[in-house]
């Protein structure tokens, strides 16, 4: 795998956004991070602007993944997501209090006015890039973080069933990209293996394993190895302990951050 780090001054912030460029010169943004200002500036450092993108894919509607959508909406770029991505207020429980993780009202109004291409099905967005559709959940591997949503004026547990991932079908094998893996990273990988029956050369993105026990991390790493995952790059919400454990277990562990790039055909 050819990995490179750009020396330009990209701005980092809690959230997730990844630019995908294909051999056919398609450009896809997977999530936008939380800030329209930051993603616009980082694109500018790459010599790009929102209008240069073919489409935006939003894994789920939390602000740290969709808060930077505004410049793409203004540029008229198609937005792909699940039907329920931008519906209702959503919260995370923090020290006994519910803290909103929804996009702000102005952005939600703009998104609904612009419109988005919604589907819960496995589908090809551009040649070689597939949206996972809704991921079947084996409860044993599902993430159980304390998220809530409002329904009919009441707070109910939010399993974030609308989250989707991307599967890149490349000459070298399949690349699985996760936003947060609320469905459980093992469920996401198993779904990829079922839909695209090829080896998984790279698993990257948010695994939502922060706070997981050492036993859970070891079981997860072992199961991922058995699924044939070769290269692994835990990011965003994966947790530092998960990164430490995975770096010990996986020979091809990649520590990725803002400004880093991977050339998949070099794997």
One Martini backbone bead per residue (centre of mass of N, CA, C, O) as a GRO file, in nm:
protein
  267
    1UNK     BB    1   0.096   0.036   0.023
    2UNK     BB    2   0.039   0.376  -0.055
    3UNK     BB    3   0.148   0.623   0.173
    4UNK     BB    4   0.063   0.971   0.243
    5UNK     BB    5   0.186   1.300   0.352
    6UNK     BB    6   0.076   1.615   0.381
    7UNK     BB    7   0.228   1.942   0.439
    8UNK     BB    8  -0.013   2.082   0.447
    9UNK     BB    9  -0.253   2.294   0.630
   10UNK     BB   10  -0.458   2.113   0.764
   11UNK     BB   11  -0.771   2.075   0.923
   12UNK     BB   12  -0.865   1.962   1.238
   13UNK     BB   13  -1.156   1.766   1.350
   14UNK     BB   14  -1.416   1.641   1.491
   15UNK     BB   15  -1.462   1.378   1.259
   16UNK     BB   16  -1.567   1.297   0.908
   17UNK     BB   17  -1.361   1.287   0.600
   18UNK     BB   18  -1.352   1.159   0.252
   19UNK     BB   19  -1.157   1.136  -0.037
   20UNK     BB   20  -1.254   1.000  -0.357
   21UNK     BB   21  -1.050   0.862  -0.624
   22UNK     BB   22  -1.081   0.746  -0.943
   23UNK     BB   23  -0.976   0.618  -1.246
   24UNK     BB   24  -1.238   0.787  -1.375
   25UNK     BB   25  -1.243   1.071  -1.220
   26UNK     BB   26  -1.396   1.037  -0.965
   27UNK     BB   27  -1.562   1.236  -0.702
   28UNK     BB   28  -1.591   1.152  -0.351
   29UNK     BB   29  -1.767   1.231  -0.056
   30UNK     BB   30  -1.721   1.106   0.272
   31UNK     BB   31  -1.841   1.304   0.427
   32UNK     BB   32  -1.794   1.650   0.601
   33UNK     BB   33  -1.806   1.699   0.868
   34UNK     BB   34  -1.885   1.989   1.080
   35UNK     BB   35  -1.746   2.206   0.865
   36UNK     BB   36  -1.763   2.426   0.599
   37UNK     BB   37  -1.493   2.574   0.633
   38UNK     BB   38  -1.292   2.337   0.656
   39UNK     BB   39  -1.361   2.177   0.396
   40UNK     BB   40  -1.305   2.411   0.203
   41UNK     BB   41  -1.006   2.455   0.279
   42UNK     BB   42  -0.904   2.166   0.224
   43UNK     BB   43  -0.982   2.165  -0.074
   44UNK     BB   44  -0.810   2.408  -0.157
   45UNK     BB   45  -0.536   2.263  -0.091
   46UNK     BB   46  -0.616   2.053  -0.338
   47UNK     BB   47  -0.749   2.230  -0.576
   48UNK     BB   48  -1.052   2.248  -0.472
   49UNK     BB   49  -1.409   2.239  -0.509
   50UNK     BB   50  -1.729   2.149  -0.468
   51UNK     BB   51  -1.788   2.144  -0.790
   52UNK     BB   52  -1.572   1.892  -0.835
   53UNK     BB   53  -1.789   1.706  -0.745
   54UNK     BB   54  -2.010   1.434  -0.795
   55UNK     BB   55  -2.050   1.347  -0.480
   56UNK     BB   56  -2.234   1.290  -0.175
   57UNK     BB   57  -2.177   1.088   0.118
   58UNK     BB   58  -2.396   0.994   0.389
   59UNK     BB   59  -2.396   0.787   0.656
   60UNK     BB   60  -2.505   1.005   0.873
   61UNK     BB   61  -2.675   1.276   1.067
   62UNK     BB   62  -2.442   1.364   1.216
   63UNK     BB   63  -2.260   1.649   1.257
   64UNK     BB   64  -1.962   1.510   1.224
   65UNK     BB   65  -2.071   1.421   0.910
   66UNK     BB   66  -2.288   1.679   0.803
   67UNK     BB   67  -2.207   1.988   0.878
   68UNK     BB   68  -2.046   2.040   0.575
   69UNK     BB   69  -2.274   2.063   0.335
   70UNK     BB   70  -2.339   2.352   0.224
   71UNK     BB   71  -2.135   2.390  -0.024
   72UNK     BB   72  -2.268   2.153  -0.189
   73UNK     BB   73  -2.549   2.265  -0.211
   74UNK     BB   74  -2.467   2.534  -0.350
   75UNK     BB   75  -2.334   2.354  -0.598
   76UNK     BB   76  -2.538   2.105  -0.666
   77UNK     BB   77  -2.468   1.844  -0.522
   78UNK     BB   78  -2.522   1.530  -0.484
   79UNK     BB   79  -2.707   1.354  -0.224
   80UNK     BB   80  -2.632   1.059  -0.040
   81UNK     BB   81  -2.869   0.845   0.143
   82UNK     BB   82  -3.084   0.787   0.378
   83UNK     BB   83  -3.411   0.861   0.446
   84UNK     BB   84  -3.345   0.913   0.782
   85UNK     BB   85  -3.098   1.104   0.823
   86UNK     BB   86  -3.282   1.403   0.857
   87UNK     BB   87  -3.467   1.286   1.096
   88UNK     BB   88  -3.485   1.442   1.363
   89UNK     BB   89  -3.381   1.430   1.687
   90UNK     BB   90  -3.042   1.393   1.821
   91UNK     BB   91  -2.862   1.203   2.081
   92UNK     BB   92  -2.626   1.210   2.354
   93UNK     BB   93  -2.502   1.057   2.636
   94UNK     BB   94  -2.363   1.286   2.895
   95UNK     BB   95  -2.348   1.273   3.214
   96UNK     BB   96  -2.680   1.241   3.206
   97UNK     BB   97  -2.692   1.402   2.936
   98UNK     BB   98  -2.846   1.551   2.656
   99UNK     BB   99  -2.680   1.580   2.340
  100UNK     BB  100  -2.666   1.717   2.050
  101UNK     BB  101  -2.614   1.566   1.695
  102UNK     BB  102  -2.744   1.754   1.516
  103UNK     BB  103  -2.814   1.945   1.281
  104UNK     BB  104  -2.887   2.241   1.203
  105UNK     BB  105  -3.170   2.397   1.104
  106UNK     BB  106  -3.063   2.544   0.852
  107UNK     BB  107  -2.940   2.292   0.717
  108UNK     BB  108  -3.194   2.116   0.708
  109UNK     BB  109  -3.354   2.308   0.528
  110UNK     BB  110  -3.152   2.301   0.292
  111UNK     BB  111  -3.160   1.998   0.238
  112UNK     BB  112  -3.471   1.975   0.186
  113UNK     BB  113  -3.464   2.177  -0.053
  114UNK     BB  114  -3.251   2.030  -0.231
  115UNK     BB  115  -3.224   1.742  -0.178
  116UNK     BB  116  -3.214   1.374  -0.188
  117UNK     BB  117  -3.067   1.052  -0.239
  118UNK     BB  118  -3.269   0.782  -0.135
  119UNK     BB  119  -3.152   0.470   0.028
  120UNK     BB  120  -3.153   0.116   0.161
  121UNK     BB  121  -2.979   0.009  -0.072
  122UNK     BB  122  -2.782  -0.159  -0.260
  123UNK     BB  123  -2.542   0.046  -0.453
  124UNK     BB  124  -2.430   0.226  -0.732
  125UNK     BB  125  -2.283   0.540  -0.769
  126UNK     BB  126  -2.016   0.457  -0.903
  127UNK     BB  127  -1.776   0.309  -1.047
  128UNK     BB  128  -1.688   0.093  -0.769
  129UNK     BB  129  -1.913   0.242  -0.583
  130UNK     BB  130  -2.077   0.131  -0.284
  131UNK     BB  131  -2.363   0.114  -0.112
  132UNK     BB  132  -2.471  -0.087   0.150
  133UNK     BB  133  -2.692  -0.017   0.298
  134UNK     BB  134  -2.851  -0.182   0.518
  135UNK     BB  135  -2.727  -0.339   0.809
  136UNK     BB  136  -2.715  -0.626   0.935
  137UNK     BB  137  -2.779  -0.736   1.285
  138UNK     BB  138  -2.567  -0.863   1.515
  139UNK     BB  139  -2.596  -0.814   1.848
  140UNK     BB  140  -2.307  -0.907   1.937
  141UNK     BB  141  -2.177  -0.657   1.733
  142UNK     BB  142  -2.329  -0.422   1.834
  143UNK     BB  143  -2.356  -0.104   1.900
  144UNK     BB  144  -2.424   0.053   2.252
  145UNK     BB  145  -2.459   0.341   2.249
  146UNK     BB  146  -2.601   0.646   2.402
  147UNK     BB  147  -2.862   0.690   2.201
  148UNK     BB  148  -3.106   0.941   2.092
  149UNK     BB  149  -3.459   1.014   2.023
  150UNK     BB  150  -3.736   1.183   1.884
  151UNK     BB  151  -4.080   1.058   1.949
  152UNK     BB  152  -4.363   1.209   2.004
  153UNK     BB  153  -4.201   1.372   2.250
  154UNK     BB  154  -4.010   1.127   2.297
  155UNK     BB  155  -3.757   0.935   2.436
  156UNK     BB  156  -3.550   0.714   2.239
  157UNK     BB  157  -3.373   0.475   2.133
  158UNK     BB  158  -3.078   0.489   1.912
  159UNK     BB  159  -2.950   0.270   1.654
  160UNK     BB  160  -2.887   0.384   1.378
  161UNK     BB  161  -3.016   0.231   1.112
  162UNK     BB  162  -2.920   0.440   0.869
  163UNK     BB  163  -2.645   0.346   0.847
  164UNK     BB  164  -2.375   0.370   0.606
  165UNK     BB  165  -2.151   0.236   0.370
  166UNK     BB  166  -1.852   0.175   0.182
  167UNK     BB  167  -1.776  -0.008  -0.130
  168UNK     BB  168  -1.470  -0.084  -0.288
  169UNK     BB  169  -1.420  -0.208  -0.620
  170UNK     BB  170  -1.113  -0.335  -0.686
  171UNK     BB  171  -0.847  -0.490  -0.825
  172UNK     BB  172  -0.732  -0.573  -0.530
  173UNK     BB  173  -1.019  -0.519  -0.390
  174UNK     BB  174  -1.184  -0.448  -0.092
  175UNK     BB  175  -1.312  -0.141   0.038
  176UNK     BB  176  -1.389  -0.039   0.372
  177UNK     BB  177  -1.609   0.232   0.473
  178UNK     BB  178  -1.654   0.402   0.783
  179UNK     BB  179  -1.801   0.621   0.990
  180UNK     BB  180  -1.907   0.448   1.287
  181UNK     BB  181  -2.034   0.159   1.326
  182UNK     BB  182  -2.322   0.118   1.469
  183UNK     BB  183  -2.370  -0.184   1.362
  184UNK     BB  184  -2.094  -0.292   1.354
  185UNK     BB  185  -1.801  -0.377   1.212
  186UNK     BB  186  -1.860  -0.680   1.160
  187UNK     BB  187  -2.126  -0.636   1.006
  188UNK     BB  188  -2.009  -0.467   0.777
  189UNK     BB  189  -1.810  -0.684   0.672
  190UNK     BB  190  -2.011  -0.918   0.628
  191UNK     BB  191  -2.179  -0.763   0.418
  192UNK     BB  192  -1.954  -0.727   0.210
  193UNK     BB  193  -1.897  -1.031   0.165
  194UNK     BB  194  -2.185  -1.096   0.060
  195UNK     BB  195  -2.198  -0.881  -0.183
  196UNK     BB  196  -1.866  -0.901  -0.216
  197UNK     BB  197  -1.684  -1.184  -0.321
  198UNK     BB  198  -1.407  -1.057  -0.177
  199UNK     BB  199  -1.135  -0.940  -0.071
  200UNK     BB  200  -1.022  -0.752   0.211
  201UNK     BB  201  -0.776  -0.501   0.204
  202UNK     BB  202  -0.956  -0.258   0.348
  203UNK     BB  203  -1.011  -0.104   0.672
  204UNK     BB  204  -1.193   0.207   0.733
  205UNK     BB  205  -1.249   0.430   1.004
  206UNK     BB  206  -1.519   0.417   1.211
  207UNK     BB  207  -1.569   0.181   1.503
  208UNK     BB  208  -1.677   0.243   1.790
  209UNK     BB  209  -1.445   0.152   2.050
  210UNK     BB  210  -1.473   0.346   2.263
  211UNK     BB  211  -1.465   0.179   2.579
  212UNK     BB  212  -1.386  -0.088   2.518
  213UNK     BB  213  -1.293  -0.381   2.597
  214UNK     BB  214  -1.034  -0.588   2.566
  215UNK     BB  215  -1.201  -0.834   2.489
  216UNK     BB  216  -1.351  -0.699   2.254
  217UNK     BB  217  -1.103  -0.617   2.088
  218UNK     BB  218  -0.986  -0.903   2.048
  219UNK     BB  219  -1.237  -1.026   1.914
  220UNK     BB  220  -1.251  -0.828   1.680
  221UNK     BB  221  -0.972  -0.875   1.559
  222UNK     BB  222  -1.007  -1.180   1.512
  223UNK     BB  223  -1.259  -1.159   1.325
  224UNK     BB  224  -1.125  -0.983   1.106
  225UNK     BB  225  -0.908  -1.185   1.029
  226UNK     BB  226  -1.113  -1.411   0.947
  227UNK     BB  227  -1.232  -1.216   0.714
  228UNK     BB  228  -0.947  -1.102   0.571
  229UNK     BB  229  -0.823  -0.860   0.684
  230UNK     BB  230  -0.535  -0.673   0.610
  231UNK     BB  231  -0.593  -0.373   0.622
  232UNK     BB  232  -0.586  -0.112   0.888
  233UNK     BB  233  -0.785   0.208   0.971
  234UNK     BB  234  -0.838   0.357   1.250
  235UNK     BB  235  -1.079   0.614   1.327
  236UNK     BB  236  -1.203   0.863   1.506
  237UNK     BB  237  -1.414   0.651   1.712
  238UNK     BB  238  -1.221   0.401   1.786
  239UNK     BB  239  -0.987   0.452   1.970
  240UNK     BB  240  -0.683   0.419   2.126
  241UNK     BB  241  -0.696   0.122   2.222
  242UNK     BB  242  -0.768   0.002   1.949
  243UNK     BB  243  -0.515   0.099   1.805
  244UNK     BB  244  -0.317  -0.055   1.980
  245UNK     BB  245  -0.423  -0.341   1.937
  246UNK     BB  246  -0.418  -0.342   1.623
  247UNK     BB  247  -0.111  -0.276   1.594
  248UNK     BB  248  -0.027  -0.557   1.723
  249UNK     BB  249  -0.197  -0.757   1.524
  250UNK     BB  250  -0.154  -0.590   1.264
  251UNK     BB  251   0.073  -0.565   1.019
  252UNK     BB  252  -0.137  -0.363   0.850
  253UNK     BB  253  -0.110  -0.072   1.002
  254UNK     BB  254  -0.290   0.246   0.985
  255UNK     BB  255  -0.210   0.583   1.053
  256UNK     BB  256  -0.468   0.820   1.034
  257UNK     BB  257  -0.507   1.158   0.898
  258UNK     BB  258  -0.493   1.461   0.821
  259UNK     BB  259  -0.358   1.444   0.483
  260UNK     BB  260  -0.391   1.156   0.423
  261UNK     BB  261  -0.294   0.887   0.188
  262UNK     BB  262  -0.429   0.624  -0.034
  263UNK     BB  263  -0.305   0.379  -0.267
  264UNK     BB  264  -0.465   0.100  -0.364
  265UNK     BB  265  -0.287  -0.012  -0.614
  266UNK     BB  266  -0.035  -0.055  -0.393
  267UNK     BB  267  -0.128  -0.324  -0.229
   0.00000   0.00000   0.00000
